[in-house]
Amino acid sequence: MAEAISFLEPRADVLARRSAIVADLADLLAPECLIHEPRELVPFETDAFISYRRLPLAVALPRSTAEVAAVMKYCHRYGIPVVPRGAGTSLSGGAIPQEDAVVLGLSKMNRILDIDYANRTATVQAGVTNLHVSESVSADGFFYAPDPSSQLACTIGGNIGMNSGGAHCLKYGVTTNNLLGVKLVLTDGTVIDLGGKALDAAGYDLLGLVCGSEGQLGIVTEATVRLIAKPEGARPVLFGFDTSEEAGACVADVIAAGIIPVAIEFMDKPAIEICEAFAHAGYPLDVGALLIVEVEGSEAEMGDMLASIVAIARTHKVKTVRECQSATEAALIWKGRKSAFGATGRIADYICMDGTVPLSQLSHVLKKTAEIIDGYGLRVANVFHAGDGNMHPLILFNANDPEDAAKAEAAGNDILRLCVDAGGCLTGEHGVGIEKRDLMRHQYADVDLAQMMSVRAAFDPGWILNPSKVFPLDGRNTA
């Protein structure tokens, strides 16, 4: 499996100058901000997509936008590839380096620069963790809406790179819907500001272009994000069904009825058992699928919305309806869901897909996913953001068995093709990275890819930023 995806051939001229490059970077950064000894580079050889590993040439850990600009200016001058890195939680191989690349990590840029309640914004450095933003404003009754499961560790810069979402994106949107501005360092070291505190910026929407660009257009060093007032109340409710197909059909009907809860999360039986064993959240174990539906507002608003959802669920033979009775119980319900990936990692190796499908296709895709997994003789635990059709099948396998690993990767590719064929797309929030790069032609025609690559090349003509990612290696437009 580790050699199934190719990388660009490392540049011999860069490798030959390794000692000189390290010495030059040492002139730009403090000693504690530069890593180059082989044993110290090991933690940076991969990310959460651990099937592929490459030891980088060096790791730069700048502490300011000025230092990021100095590193980029130097690497641009000599054509040295640069791989941006936040917390390394990427599930698509988005932060995996190459042997001739400098990893530019933003973990030392972790300060909240400004909280502006009048404009309901926060300006933060790119290395600030997702959860830290909400924690910093919680006491004043605000929060930052995007909440990926890795929010305890993942950083705002990485969230922008992959346009991350999370459980509450159904109501509040993903990163691009909550991002107002960024400070961006271009490949030649030029620093520009896109957007700001205003709700809309003049000119082309370059901010929308940068969000989700996977670190290929520039390095985000600061971001201005929306703050949202906490709702009057919030209540998660557990709905248990005999089958995944019934749960999926219920989700589609809830959204079709014009009801928008703050979140609708899905777990099938294997996922329920895995998460319950870890979190002891009180999930029902006698059901084949579970929905976590959270509503918010006043007591009257929540009651009305829940009554409508329960009525729809009953048409799909709902087996269990359980409302949480306390803040502690609500926290446990979400702990189980947000611990799903870690809890699964306790029992098996896995790869996580994140194709997205139209809600009307949920039941069909869930059924076909089970057939695909059975065909390969593997196991799967499905846990995902059902409200926006963002699938997260966790394909379980033995990473020490090359044949098993190859089957898991092939099954994952088949599931992603299924999502596209059902009218969806290859990725909802994890990004393309290297994982889905060679599947891009299944979703896009060559003319579509050429147009995207032209935009990328306009920002980075030398293609030094995050190479080997997003686009198929053959036929690249590097002009």
C-alpha positions, -999 to +999 in steps of 0.1 A: +000+000+000+028+024+008+040+024-028+006+024-045+006+062-049+036+078-067+053+110-058+072+135-080+108+126-085+129+145-059+150+172-075+186+161-075+199+197-074+180+204-042+191+172-025+227+179-035+225+213-017+209+200+015+237+211+038+238+246+022+200+249+024+199+240+061+227+265+067+208+292+049+176+285+067+195+287+100+204+323+091+166+331+088+153+313+119+162+308+155+179+275+164+147+262+180+127+270+149+147+247+125+147+209+126+171+190+103+186+160+121+171+128+106+158+113+138+141+146+147+124+148+112+106+115+117+075+130+134+070+151+102+073+122+077+035+117+075+002+129+088-030+112+100-030+094+066-002+072+079+000+047+050+026+069+032+059+083+046+086+105+033+114+122+054+116+159+045+148+178+038+141+201+068+113+215+090+110+253+094+089+265+124+086+303+120+071+324+147+058+353+126+045+363+092+078+380+085+097+347+091+072+328+069+078+353+042+116+351+045+115+313+042+092+314+012+113+340-005+144+318-001+127+286-013+112+304-042+146+317-053+161+282-054+130+263-064+128+243-032+094+226-026+075+237+005+048+217+023+026+237+047+017+219+079-006+226+108-012+199+133-007+170+109-043+157+113-049+155+076-067+123+066-059+126+029-021+129+030-022+166+026+008+173+047+031+144+037+064+159+024+089+147-001+127+142+004+135+175-013+109+195+005+110+219+034+080+214+057+068+248+069+050+242+102+029+269+118+026+254+153+045+282+169+021+308+155-006+300+180-018+333+194-053+349+193-046+384+181-079+401+185-115+395+198-140+420+185-175+414+199-188+445+182-181+430+148-184+394+161-150+384+148-118+369+161-084+373+144-060+345+151-027+331+139-029+300+117-015+277+144-043+283+168-064+252+174-100+251+163-113+244+198-092+272+214-111+298+194-145+287+209-130+283+244-116+318+243-150+334+237-173+309+255-175+328+288-189+358+269-216+337+252-200+331+217-185+303+198-168+294+165-191+272+145-169+248+124-161+218+147-143+189+130-139+158+152-102+166+155-109+202+168-089+196+199-058+194+178-064+206+143-055+242+135-073+271+118-047+272+090-053+235+083-091+240+084-088+267+058-066+246+036-091+217+036-123+238+041-131+217+071-167+212+084-178+192+114-210+181+130-226+215+132-219+225+096-255+215+086-268+248+101-237+270+103-218+260+073-182+249+068-150+270+071-156+290+040-189+302+054-172+314+086-141+329+072-139+367+067-102+374+059-067+360+058-031+372+057-015+352+029+022+348+021+027+341-016+054+318-030+078+347-036+074+360+000+050+387-009+024+393+019-012+402+010-044+406+030-077+392+016-110+403+031-112+415+067-138+422+093-165+433+069-191+408+058-182+412+021-150+424+005-145+443-028-130+428-059-126+391-069-134+366-042-099+354-038-106+345-002-131+318-015-104+306-038-078+302-010-102+284+013-100+247+003-069+252-019-049+227+002-019+249+007-011+253-030-018+290-035+001+305-005+006+302+032-021+315+055-005+330+086-035+348+101-073+345+098-103+365+107-133+343+115-169+348+125-181+345+161-217+334+167-238+340+198-246+308+217-282+297+213-307+299+241-306+261+245-295+230+226-306+194+229-293+163+212-317+134+207-308+098+198-329+080+172-324+043+167-334+023+136-332-013+126-313-006+094-290+020+079-313+023+049-342+034+072-320+059+090-307+073+057-342+077+043-353+095+075-325+120+071-335+127+035-371+133+045-362+156+074-343+179+051-368+176+023-395+188+048-375+221+053-364+212+088-328+222+095-315+209+129-281+222+140-267+187+134-276+152+121-249+126+127-251+089+116-236+057+131-242+022+120-241-008+143-203-014+143-197+023+149-223+024+177-206-005+195-171+009+190-180+044+203-201+031+232-173+008+244-150+038+245-172+067+257-201+049+276-224+075+262-256+055+266-260+046+229-287+019+223-270-014+214-301-031+201-304-010+169-288-013+134-282+025+130-283+056+151-289+093+144-278+120+167-301+150+159-294+182+177-319+211+178-314+245+194-334+276+204-360+282+231-378+254+248-408+260+226-388+261+194-369+229+203-401+211+212-418+220+179-389+210+158-385+177+177-421+169+173-419+172+135-387+151+134-401+124+155-432+123+133-410+117+103-389+092+121-420+071+129-427+068+092-394+050+089-400+026+118-379+044+144-371+019+172-357+043+199-362+080+206-341+092+236-338+129+245-309+139+267-319+151+302-288+171+312-258+189+300-236+160+312-256+135+291-254+158+261-217+161+265-214+123+266-235+119+235-211+142+216-180+127+232-190+094+217-194+108+183-163+130+183-142+101+196-152+078+168-120+079+149-098+074+179-120+047+194-119+028+161-081+031+161-081+011+193-094-020+176-080-019+141-062+000+115-085+020+092-087+044+064-115+070+063-132+081+032-152+114+029-171+114-003-203+134-003-236+124-019-271+140-024-293+132+006-318+114-017-290+089-024-280+082+012-298+049+015-286+037-019-250+046-012-251+030+022-264-003+007-238-003-021-210+006+003-219-025+024-218-046-008-184-032-018-169-039+016-183-074+016-169-080-018-134-074-005-139-094+026-134-064+049-153-047+077-166-011+078-179+012+105-200+041+091-200+074+111-207+106+093-224+140+089-257+128+076-273+162+073-251+173+044-244+138+030-208+138+040-200+101+042-172+088+066-169+050+061-140+037+083-126+007+064-110-016+089-079-036+079-045-049+091-018-025+081+009-052+086-007-073+059+001-058+025-027-077+008-052-066+033-040-030+030-042-031-008-078-044-006-087-016+019-074+011-005-091-005-035-124-006-016-121+030-006-115+040-042-146+021-052-167+039-026-155+073-037-164+064-073-198+053-061-203+087-044-194+106-076-216+083-097-245+090-073-242+127-080-218+136-052-181+144-051-148+129-039-144+149-007-165+169+017-139+182+041-108+160+042-094+173+009-079+155-021-043+154-009-026+124-024-053+100-014-078+111-041-055+127-065-056+099-091-094+098-088-098+134-099-103+123-135-133+102-124-151+134-114-136+160-138-129+161-175-094+170-187-105+205-196-119+211-161-086+199-145-066+221-169-086+252-159-080+244-122-043+239-128-041+272-147-054+290-116-029+271-094+000+280-117-010+317-117-002+317-079+027+293-080+043+291-115+071+268-103+047+244-085+068+244-054+039+246-029+026+212-017+037+192-048+024+157-056-010+167-042-045+173-056-039+169-094-028+137-113+010+138-118+007+131-156-004+159-179+001+186-153-001+222-166+030+237-150+033+266-175 
